[in-house]
Amino acid sequence: MMKTIKFEIDADGIAVLTIDVKDKPMNVITPEFMDEIAESADRIASDENIKGAVITSGKDSFMAGADLKELVDVFEQGRDIKEVYTWCRKLQQAYRKLETCGKPVAAAINGTALGGGLELCLACHYRVAADNPKSVLGQPEVQIGLIPGGGGTQRLPRLMGIEPALRLLTEGKHVTPVKALELGFIDEVVEAGTEIAAAKAWILGHGNAEQPWDKKGFKVPGGAGLMHPSAIQTQMVGTALLQKMTNHNYPAPIAIMSAVYEGSVLPMDMALDIESKYFAKMLVNPVSRNMTRTLFINKGAADKLVRRPQGPEKRPVTKLGILGAGMMGAGIAHVSAVAGMQVVLLDTSQEKAEKGKDYSRKLLQKRIDRGRITSDNAADILERIQATKNYDKLAGCELVIEAVFEDTDLKAGVTAKTEAVISDNAIFASNTSTLPITGLATASRRPEQFIGIHFFSPVDKMPLVEVIVGEKTNDVAIAQALDYIQQIRKTPIVVNDSRGFYTSRVFGTYSREGIMMLAEGIRPALIENVARQAGMPVGPLAVTDEVTLELSYHVMSQARKALGDAYVATPADDVISKFVEDFERKGRRFGKGFYDYPEDGKKRLWPGLAEHYPLTGEQPDPQQLRRRIFYIQAIETVRCMEEGVVTHPADADIGSIFGWGFPPYTGGTISFIETEGLGNFVEEADRLAESFGERFAVPQSLRSMADNGETFYQLAEEKLQRPAA
């Protein structure tokens, strides 16, 4: 009795294999499945009553690849590369049995087929897909630092040619069934619900039981071979482009390129062996563990509101109030209206409020121009946004988000005006990026319903939202904030209150470290280039210009005022003050900052930097700068965890990647430390502290963890499994 495949033979002698992996929302590759697909292939081959077989799914989707948690466990458990290679070969051999069973096998693809699921389809002799607009097909392994391991790097190029296959494999993009038909790796697209009948009809009418690559004289479409001009050009150009895109931080795209190029000149069985070796090498690489754990497992849990308090009932927001129609407020209004909410967008004048609504009008027009929505759809969305200067319009809002300038007194004023209008059970949220929520909540007559909801700019593009819990914030407010974030399809993390919270606080160390390097006499271009090559999306000087030096100056001034003698100044403070007060270079929005921004040309570093911050005679090694950039952010993250600002390493990792762009290949700031090894990290941090100051001193908690051989994720898992007191 098989557990993952239902095997039935119809009156025409066609075996129908229905995949249904129990206790999983989507079919995934399990050890049982690998055994049973091989067993099924043997039965198809040996049973004289079976003319052919159709493989389909018993779920809404067809099939995905391996369970991601199991892939992470492979790394965590330190499995030997030979063991990983053997696992991969077992899957390949099962699929190979299917395509060489001597009888025609067709895939009836009823829904999404990704990774190993698509590879199963490729091992079939014919592929019929349902014309379902929600279905996608693809090999997304590169997005988690892996390469396909079930034959994808070998069968796709043989079906569609090396160059188009490489684009699909190295980008990890999903395509619709219709697009897959156009690309040549799907044979037929039919009306949903008729795919099994179409697959059976092919078997009875044609029934070719031999793959094209197993026929004598087969040639890869478009050419292949060590001396084929087209193949050589694709390899050379493709490798150069990948190296430029990845800066050698992501090994999987290059491994895919190598597996395709090497395998394309070999018989299929030898080619599959090549793929297995590259797959095993990638799976035991920490990049795969890091990307899988953070970008998919942790993010998926966050999207499902893993941090939501269990008690409060789910309460969707139907009417949302927004105070401030500037860029942030206008962006929040847009994503909320798109999600179906009625939005009251309020500012000090009707003109300013209408200008905020115009932001949505422009974004919607772009979507109309690209054919993504109709004019009627856009009109409906705009109709949901009510621009006003009248606080009375906020009546009936379940949630109000304040997005005014970062000034405590200003925020206190709008809080009082709002609470005079909204209902007693409405939640008030501040979109502040730095000011402590507990302090802002003192202006509220109900601080338990006051919370921070920190968006990132531009709101319509940035996926993360940081929820900040004040000292008196209750579970109802947390639940409402998270429910709202899920409504607008963003990813939330939950942190406790502090100045700068988590994301702004740690991000600030990145920009300040770059500014301090400038003050030390390090070449500005070297600072910027090292940061980008390390994987940061923008250099520290450029990103400071983007958020504006004026804002940095304002935040610094507010912190000094609030902390008094406790404020710890840095050389970066002097640089920022000079740029704002003396040089009047306040950032990109003002036309000049660390960079010049000519109207008719590309931005360039301000030549005056050399005059005010002369270069040292000997410039540092780029690796040292890279370590400083990464370590300062990671150390501040540990401080946030030690202080209880961040309570789970997953939130720290998600926030660092999706909040300010810490490189995805690291898995985030905490995964970066674990990849380095806690002992090695502490030793290197000690050296940096000795050379550059106390800001690199690690918290005692990290030192203790290193001494005890512990990790952040291990302790988090143990805490989760510990019985409640």
Secondary structure as UniProt FT lines:
FT   STRAND          5..9
FT   TURN            11..12
FT   STRAND          14..19
FT   TURN            22..23
FT   HELIX           31..46
FT   TURN            48..49
FT   STRAND          52..57
FT   HELIX           68..76
FT   TURN            77..78
FT   HELIX           81..99
FT   STRAND          105..109
FT   STRAND          113..114
FT   HELIX           116..122
FT   STRAND          126..130
FT   TURN            133..134
FT   STRAND          137..138
FT   HELIX           140..144
FT   HELIX           152..160
FT   HELIX           162..171
FT   STRAND          174..175
FT   HELIX           177..183
FT   STRAND          188..190
FT   TURN            192..193
FT   HELIX           195..205
FT   HELIX           212..214
FT   TURN            216..217
FT   TURN            221..222
FT   TURN            226..227
FT   HELIX           229..246
FT   TURN            247..248
FT   HELIX           252..263
FT   TURN            264..265
FT   HELIX           268..283
FT   HELIX           286..291
FT   HELIX           292..298
FT   HELIX           299..303
FT   TURN            304..307
FT   STRAND          319..323
FT   HELIX           327..338
FT   TURN            339..340
FT   STRAND          342..346
FT   HELIX           350..369
FT   TURN            370..371
FT   HELIX           375..383
FT   STRAND          385..388
FT   HELIX           391..394
FT   TURN            395..396
FT   STRAND          399..402
FT   HELIX           408..419
FT   TURN            420..421
FT   TURN            424..425
FT   STRAND          427..430
FT   HELIX           437..440
FT   HELIX           441..443
FT   HELIX           447..449
FT   STRAND          450..455
FT   TURN            459..461
FT   STRAND          464..469
FT   TURN            471..472
FT   HELIX           475..487
FT   TURN            488..489
FT   STRAND          491..496
FT   TURN            499..502
FT   HELIX           503..520
FT   HELIX           524..534
FT   HELIX           540..547
FT   HELIX           549..563
FT   HELIX           564..566
FT   HELIX           571..577
FT   HELIX           578..582
FT   HELIX           588..590
FT   STRAND          595..596
FT   TURN            599..600
FT   STRAND          604..605
FT   TURN            607..608
FT   HELIX           609..612
FT   HELIX           622..642
FT   TURN            643..644
FT   HELIX           649..660
FT   HELIX           664..666
FT   HELIX           669..676
FT   HELIX           678..692
FT   HELIX           694..696
FT   HELIX           700..708
FT   HELIX           712..721
//
